[in-house]
Amino acid sequence: MNIPMIMLMLLLNLFLLSIYMLYNNTFLMIKLKLLELLSSSISIDFMLDWMSLMFMSTVMLISSMIIIFSKYYIPDKEFKQFLTLLLMFVLSMMILIMSNNLFLMLLGWDGLGLSSYILVIYYQNFSSAASGTITLLSNRIGDIMILLSMSMIFLSLNWSFNLTKEFPYTVMLLLMVAACTKSAQFPFSAWLPMAMAAPTPISALVHSSTLVTAGVFLMLRVMNTNHPYTLMFLLLISSSTAIYASMSANWEQDLKKIIALSTLSQIAMMMFAISLNSLNLAYIHLIIHALFKSTMFLCTGIMIHESTYQDMRMMGMNFQKSPLTLSIMGVNSMALMGIPFMSGFFSKDAIIENMILTNSNMILLIMMIMSIGMTAAYTIRMTFSSNKSNMKCFPLMSNHQSTKSFLPISLLSPLAITSGSWLSWIIIPDQILLINHHNKMTILIILLSGLLLGSSLQFKSKKYMKLGLSSISLWFMHFLSVIPSHYLSPLMKMFHNNDKNWQENYGPKKINNSIYMSSMIPESTKSSYLMIISMSILIPLLMM
């Protein structure tokens, strides 16, 4: 039995168990002692509740579909190596989801960072190496924040690192910064579009249910008590991230980067919902987003694989040649926009209504609603640009699509469309949000203004040129990300010269040359040398 079938059987059992735990309000806790010191002990805790089990089943579903799709996308001779790296990545995410302890969570957290770096540099060229370096360094900041939070808990003579307990404000702020680095929130957003250097199956996994959602899942775990300062900072960061990610997507031409920036704005919306204490809504949007975003990435992979281009100005797929791919892409784009009765509508509309009812900061509220309007603008442009009647690319489509490419998107698409309704009925069945007519009209006006702003950015007139150039560079986030490597470049050059000269010439190369030269010496000469060396050692020993 192959790996995708095992995952599909396991995820069904996990999903049914999560429904049982949700309605019976039960959970399973496993404690393993790691270290005992005097009267205190440090343990690692596994927690299996409805939230972790449902998220694990989602990750397994998407991973199994991506493994099937990879057989179409990745060459056969590289597939085993690719599958090993992908399973290592998924295993790290599973450890992070099950953990209820900072020690165990750090193991999954670092595993995600390491395996994501290996997968981003999969093509082994200069562009992927630069993207992988930025990704790794950005994630290492989050590792440092978690280590600092653990040390502060040690200083307070508290040996419990459970995520479901109360943490001090300083520890919560450190964990919030760690979550923002992994989820690419401001000012750590540059690595997310650059990670598009990875193969498309990896992009579908990283940007839907694993790497970028790790920070959101961490905040869902630790936000069990009210921390006003942490929520205020998270509110500001998430709204800023959503607005500039949406503006950047309206100016971008790379198809994969547009979907990556869309992921950035949707993760910001989840963080915004967490800052409003709407944890269940954030979790529902997390699951829905994982389903339709992975489907969109797989459809994009088919389009890139067939047309050999990522630039929307050069690519295009005729609807008559690939109707299924473009239909699924269009339907999931509607779910992304939040069209009524699609999956995104059930979470987005509830989050917007919660924004109004909680009386949060009006400026930040307007920014978030405008970003939703701009999401519709760039999604419409992406849909029409990918369905051109005349294809600019050369050569034309090779038409080597197979069942391995169509099966994953065909299975994921119905779940991506319908998940919003049944998830909201299962998780929050009694929630009814009613706002007055005036607020409804206000939301509609702000949404339309965001749609118009996004549409005006796409025309690239001189009036919006400076704004667009700032948007496409993620408001100079790339520059800020490169600053540390710029200042470290003299030190890195010194290490490079040392490695290429002294260590190489007087280390492995010297030993190799010595062995090679010794192999060229005749046997008679070797015997004479061996006799001389033996006598020089034995004579001093005999004289003692």
Buried (B, 14 or more C-beta within 10 A) or exposed (E): EEBBEEBBEBBEEBBEBBBEBBEEEEBEEEBEEEEEEEEEEBBBBBBBBBBBBBBBBBBBBBBBBBBBBBBBBBEEEEBEEBBEBBBBBBBBBBBBBBBBBBBBBBBBBBBBBBBBBBBBBBEEEEEBEBBBBBBBBBBBBBBEBBBBBBEBBEEEEBBEBBBBEEBBEEBBBBBBBBBBBBBBBBBBBBBBBBBBBBBBBBBBBBBBBBBBBBBBBBBBBBBEEEBEEBBEBBBBBBBBBBBBBBBBBBBBBBBBBBBBBBBBBBBBBBBBBBBBEBBBBBBBBBBBBBBBBBBBBBBBBBBBBBBBBBBBEBBBBBBEBBEBBBBBBBBBBBBBBBBEEBBBBBBBBBBBBBBBBEEBEEEBBBBBBBBBBBBBBBBBBBBEBBBBEEBEBEEEBEEEBEEBBBBBBBBBBEBBBBBBBEBBEBBBEEEEBEBEEEBEEBBEEBBEBBBBBBBBBBEEEEEBEEBBEBBBBBBEBBEBBBEEEEEEEEEEEEEEEEEEEEBEEEEEEEEEEEEEEEEEEEEEEEEEEEEEEEEEEEEEEEEE
